[in-house]
Amino acid sequence: MARVREIIRADRHLTIREVAEVVRIVFGMCQKVLTEDLQMRSVTAKFVSRLVTAEQDDRVSICIDLRDRAQNDPNFMSSVITGDECWVYGYDPQTKQMSSQWSTSSSP
């Protein structure tokens, strides 16, 4: 059981089958250890919080700085130059299975 816990902590995206292969136990026993003994469940990505990337963190810092300047300097907005921008986002679609993670009942 401790080995299964270590493996899941290292990579929460592993499937039951992958964990069972690493630990060399049958699928049903691995499923029982995860769900009953460790009280874990698989949660899809839309419910799993994501870490903020460095670029997103920089954007937040810049926005906070601009907000503070706008609040403290009444003439600040007259010096801002605006333009029309087009944002294009790209992403790699994942299957529901690929995006799921294991979590405990005490996990956020």
Protein Blocks (a to p, Z undefined) as FASTA:
>chain_A
ZZmmmmmmmomkbcfklmmmmnopafklmmmmmmmmnopacddfklpccdddfklmmmmm
mmmmmmmmmmmmmklmmmpccdddddddddddddfklmpccddfkbZZ
